[in-house]
Amino acid sequence: MTADMYYRVNGPNIVHEDFDGEMVVVNLETGCYYAFNPVGSAIWGHIEKGCTLAEMTGALKQYCSGNLAGLEQSVTDFLGELAAEQLISTGPATGNGEAACSSPEIPYAPPELEKFTDMQDLLLLDPIHEVDESGWPHPMGGDGEN
């Protein structure tokens, strides 16, 4: 991973939702889900916007408070963990992420990735899907279809 590569969510099998500042990410291929601390959530937001490593660390230096020693290495390590879990991928820098990399001030702590496998069987059996106004599961129709 280099500073001039941009990062992106490795979709469409990766879904995510921000619950009041806590990011939860689900890998629909493995059934694992993940939670991040606030700095990890901020980095995920930068990944969604197509930021490079250099843009992410620059933005974190601007809006994180506290001791920033080791920030670049901890971000690099975090991105490596996300890539190992197949949550992100890389590509050549597009040059459009820098302006998008901003966030409210947060206290700095190294980004953390917490992995959960307790619902793996359930997520693989019944993946998260869109539900229309009729709800889910759909009742059996007269033609025998779901």
N, C-alpha and C positions, 0 to 999 in steps of 0.2 A: 504494500500500500504506500502510495506516494502522495505528496502534498498537492500534486496537480491532477489527481484523479477525482472525479466527482462520485458521490455515493447516492444510491437510490434504493427504494424499497423493492425487494425481490418478489413483486406481485406476479400474478393475481392470487397466489396461494397464501399470501401474507396479509392478514387483516389486522387493523389496530383501531383503538379507541382511547381517547383521553378522558379519564374520569377525574375531573377536578384537579388537574395537574399530575395525575399518576397515569402513565401510559401503560396500556396492556396490549400486547402483541400476540397473535395466534398464528402458528404455522399449521395450515390446514393439511399439509402433506404428512407431517409427523405427529400431529395431535398435541404437540407441546405448546404451552403458552408462557409468556414472559412478562415480568414487571420491571420497571426501571425506577431508580431514584430520580429526584428532580433534575440533576445534571444530565443523567442518561436520557430523560424525557426531552430535555432541551436539544440534545444531540440528535435524537430521533426526528424532532421537528426540522432540524437542519438537513437531515438526510431526505426528508420528504420534499424539501425545497431544492434539492440538487446541489448542495454546497460541497466544496472541496474540504479536505482536511485542514488546509491553511485557513480557509474562511471560517470553519467551525472553531478552531482554536483562537483565532483573532476575535471572533464574536464573544466567546466565553471569557476571554481576558477583559473585554470591555464591560460585561454586565455581571460577572461573578464577583462576589466579595469574599475576602478572606485570603488565606495562604494559597497561592496558585502554583507553588513549587510542584514540578512534575506533571503539570497540566497536559502538555503535548504528548508525553508518553502514556498517560492514563487514557487520553482520547484515542490514541493509536491502538492501545490494548483493547479498549472497548469496541472499537470498530472491527478488530480482529475476532473478538468473541461473536459479534453480530454476524460476521461473514461465515464463521465456523458453524453457526446455527442455521445458515442459509437464509437469514432474514434480509440481508442486503447484498447488493452487487455493485460493481464499479464500472466506470467507463471514462473515456477522455473528458477532461474538463470542458464545460460548455461556456463558462465565463459569465453565467447569468445568476449564480447563486449568492454572490457577495452581498448584494443589496437586501436580499431576503433573509439573511442570517442575523436576526435580532430577537431579543426576548426580554422580558422583565428581569430585573436584578434578582439573583438568587444566591444564597450562600454556597460557596464552592465545597464540594466533596467529590472525590473520584467517582466517575460514573459506575453504576453497578447494574448488572444484569442478573435477575433472579429467574431461574427456570423452574417450571412446574410440569410434572408429568401425571399428576393424579387424575386428570380427566382425559388422558390420552385415548383410552378405549372408547369413551363416549364421543369425543370429538371426531375420531376416525369413523365411527359407526354412523353418526348423525352430524355431518359438518354444518357449521353455521351457514345459513342461507337467508335470502330475502323472503319476507313473509308479506303476502298481500292482505287486503282488508278481510278476506274470508278466514284468515288465521291459519294455524298449522297445528296438528296435522289436518289434512283435508278429510272430511268424512267420506266414507265409501259412497259413490254415486250409484245411480240405478244401473249404470253400464258396467259396474264391477271395477272401475278404475279408481285410484287414489287421487 
